[in-house]
Amino acid sequence: MGNQILRRSAIALFTICLLSLPALGNSGGPPYLNGDGNPTAEYGCSCHNNGQISERAVVMVTGVPIQYATSEIYDFTIQVADSHTLAGDDGNTQAGFVITSGDVGTFTWQEDQELRIAEDSQGDVSHSETSDTGIWSLTWQAPTEDEGDIHFWVAGNSVNGDGAPGDDDYWNMLSFTINAPGTIENDDNVATLETRTVSVGSYDALFLVEDSPEAEEQERQSRIADSVFSNGNQLYWASLVALIVGAVFQKEILERRYDEGPEPLAMELAYPQATRRAIACLIALYIAVSWTAQDYNWFLTGVAYFCSVWAAYGIYRTILAARAPLAPKDML
């Protein structure tokens, strides 16, 4: 009896964990491939803001040369921010990024920078922890030989820091090219020595924000209401699942304490019932796993997992009913 209770407890905890999986973000840095199986730096993020790119996220790289010299080292500064925050309004204050040069050249950085090699890739660099400043410094050493024009891609996201990839998290993409040696003649032209800043984001939000205090307060209240609604939904459904699981455990414990159980069920009825529930369990599990792989809506994915586990519990109850001893009233 103790082993059965332990097994059921493990199943319940596993179910609750599965329901919470879709709500978790990659705070320790994005993976090399996004949820669609494409390189994150080149195709963007598929988990934040429902996979939609947003001009509200500003991505900037400073220290980019016009053309590179072989084996030369260049200092890059990457900044990712919410354009509303940059403009002095309320907005997201945490950020992350991933950058790639197509595995051409070498990235290095100081130990005090919260950076790492991106997962499953030796040529890409990402944040290791979300940053409150959204600013990182790293160096890029050009290749030892002329590799032609070198193309860079940067994907950056500005998040609200709640740990869940919600609609209030914004991401954007930036690409730029460093020309091959000899593209510009090495004469007295200062352009061959200068570096530049490349960026992408909402120009209006950065430089033309003229909202009245009333409009700003209304927007702030709307963000608070949206956040309360989103977090309230998550807490409501998590609490509901916990109550259902608790009620099931209580029923199982009371049945064993008072030597009760489900009503006896004839085998000719038990087999079709168990088969139907097994089919429902497998279909729900297949849908849930597919939606998890696609980063689909976290709520519907959680419902699919719950339906799968509930059908599996129904199979267990069918087996108990089929094995239940017949009482005199059942034979009349």
N, C-alpha and C positions, 0 to 999 in steps of 0.2 A: 504493500500500500504506500509506503514511504517513497519507494522508487517511482511509482506511478505519479504521485504528486510532484516529485522533483522533475520528472519528464515534462509534465504539463506546465509547470512553472517556467521551464526553459523555453518551451514552445511559445508561451505568452510573451515572454521577454523578447524573444526573437521577432515575434510579430510586431511588437511596438517599435523595435529598432528599425525594422523594414519600413514601417510607416513614416519614420522620421528621416530616412535616408535622402529622399528627394529634396528635403529642405536644407541640406548642408551645402555650403559653398567651398571652393578651394582656397581657403585663406592662406595656405602655405605655398601658394604659387600654382598657376594653371598647368595642366598637363600639356605635353607636346601636341596631342591630337584633341580636338574638341568633341562634343557629343555626336557630331555628324561624321567623324572620322577624318577630318581635314586638319592641317596644321593650324594651331590656334593663332600664331603670329600673323599668318597670311590670310586666314579666313574669318578670324574673330571668335568671340565667345558665344557659345550656344546656351549658356545657363542663365546669365543675367539679363534682365529686362526682356524676358521671353525671347531671347535670341536676336533682338532688334538693335541695330546700331543706333547711336544717339549723338547728335551734335552737341549735346550738353556736356559730354565728356571731352575735355581738352587734353591732347597728348602733344608734348613738345620735346624736342631733342636739340640741345645746343652743343656747339663745338664740332659741327659737321664740316669737313673740308670740301672745297669745290672739287678737287681731285686729290688722289692719294699718291704718296711716294712709297715705294717698296720698303717694307720693314719699318716704316715710320709708325710712331705711337701717337694716337689722338685721344684726347680726354673728352668723353661724352658726359653730359648731364641730362638725365631723363626726368621729366616732370609730368605727372598725371593728376588732374584735378577736376572738380565739378566747376563749370564755368560760373554758376551762381555764387559759389564760395569765393572764386577769384574776384568777382565783381562786388564783394562785400555783402552779399545776401546770405540767407540761410541755405545750406546745401550739404552735400556729403563731404566728409573730411578724411576718409580713408581711401587708399588707392593701391593698385597693383598693376603689373605689366608683364609682358614677355617680348623679347626682341630677338631677331635672327638676321644673320647676314648670309644665309644660305650656306653656312659652314665655310665661309671664305674669311680668312683672317682669324684673329684670336681675341676673345674678350677676357679681361682680368679685372679685379677690383680689390679694394682694401677689405680687411677683415671686419671693420666696423660697419660696412654696408650690408644690409640684410638682403643678400642676393645669393643665388644658387644656379647651378646648371638645371635647365628645365627637364622635367621627367621624360625619359625615353629619348633624349636627344643630347648629343655631346656638343652641338654648336649653338644652342639657344640659351639665353639667360632670362631668368624670371626672378621676381621677388621671392623671398623665403618667408616673410611675414608681411601682412598688410601694413602700410606706412601711414602715420598720421600727417606727415608732411607731403608725401607723394613725390619725393625728390630722391634720386639715386645718382651716384657718380661711379662711372666705370671707364676703363680704357679699352680701346680697340687698336690692335696692332695689325697694320696692313700686311698682306702676304709678301713673301720674299721675292716673288716674281710677278710680272704684269699679268693679272687675271682678267683684264678688260674692265668694263664698268661693273661695279659691285652694287647690288640691290639690297636694301634693308627693309624689313617690315617690323612694325611695332603695334601691338594690341595692348591697350590700357583700359582699366575700368576704375570708376569712382563709385565707391559703395558706402552704404549707411552704417556698416559695421555690426548689423544684427546677426551675422553668421548665416543668413538665408539668402539665396539668389532671387530677390524679389524685383518688383517693377520699379522700385526706387533706386536700383543699382544701374549705372549707365556705363556703356563702353563705346570705344571708338578705335579706329585704325589709322595708322600713318605709314606711308611708304616713301622712301627717298632713295636717290642714287648718288654714289660717289664716282666721279669720272676716273677713267684710267689715266695713268701717267702719260704726259705728252698731249693730253686733250687741249690744254691751254699752254701756250708757250711760256717757258720760264724766263720771262724778261722782267722788267721793272714794274710790270702791271701788278698792282697791289692785290688784284683778285686771286692771284695764284697763292697768296699767303694768308688770305682771310679765311675764317670759318664762319659758319652761318647757323641760324636757328630755323629749324623746320617744325611746323606745327599743324594741327588740325583741330577743329572745334567750332563752336558757335561764335562768330564775330559779334553778332548783335548782343549776345549775352555778356560778352567780355567788355565791349566798349560803348554800347548804346543802351545800357540799362538805365531807364529813367522812371521806374515804377514809383508810384506814390506810396507813402507809408501805409495807407489803407489797403492798397493792392498787395503790398508785401505781407501785411498781417493776414489778409484773406488767404493768400497762397500758403503761408505758414500753418494756418488753421486747417486748411485742406490736407496738407501733408500729415499733420497730426491725426486727423480723422481717418485718413487712408491707412496710416500705420496702426492705429487702434483696431480698425476693422480687420486688417490682415492678421495681426498678432492674435486678436480675439478669435478669429476663425480657427487658427492653428491650435490654440489652447482648448477651444470648445471640442473639436473633434478628437484631440488627444485625450481629453477628460472622458468623453463618451466611450472611447475604446477601452480606457482603463476601467470604467464602471461595468461595461459588458463583461470584460475578462474577469473582474472581481466577482460578479454575480454568478458566472459559470463555475468558478472555483468554489464559491460558497455552496452552490447546489451540489457539486460533486462531493464535497466534504460531508454535508448533511445526509446525503443518500447513503454514504458508507457508515456514518455514525448510527443511523437508525435502520440499517440493513434494508434500504429501499433501492429502487432503481426504475428504469423505464419499464413500461408494460411489455409483456412477452409479445414477440412478433414471429409469425410463422415464417419458415424458411422460404416458401414460395413467394412471400411478400418482401422478405429481407433482401434477397439477391437483387431484384430489380431496383429497390430503393438504394442500396449501396452502390449499384452500378451508376445510377443517375447522379448521385452525389460525387462519385469519383470522377465522372466526366466533367461535371461542373467545376470541381477542384482543379483539374488539369487545365481546363480552358482559362479559368481566372488566373492561374499561376502563369500560363503562357503569356497572356495579355499584360500582366503586371511586369514580368521580366522584360518584355519587348518595350513597354513604355519607359521602364527604368533606363534601358540602353539608349533610348531616344531623348532622354531628359524631358519627357512629356510632363503635363500638368501633375504637380506633386500630389494634389488632393485625389484625383482620379486614380493615380497609381497606387496610393495608399488604400483606396477603396477596393481595388482589384486584389491586392494582397490580403486584405481582411476577408473578402469573399472566399478566396482560396482556402484560407485557414478555417473559416467557418464551415465550409463544405467538408473539409477533412475531419473536423470535430463531429459533423453529422454522420460520417462513416463510422466513427468510433461509437456513437450512440446507437447506430443500427446494429453493430456487432454485439453491444451489450444487450439490446432488446432480443436479438436472435438467441442469445445464450441464457436469457432469463428463465428460471424454472416456472413451470405452469402452476398457477394457483387453482384451487377447486372452482372458483367462479369462472376461470378462463376455459374450463373444460365443459361447462354447462351449455 
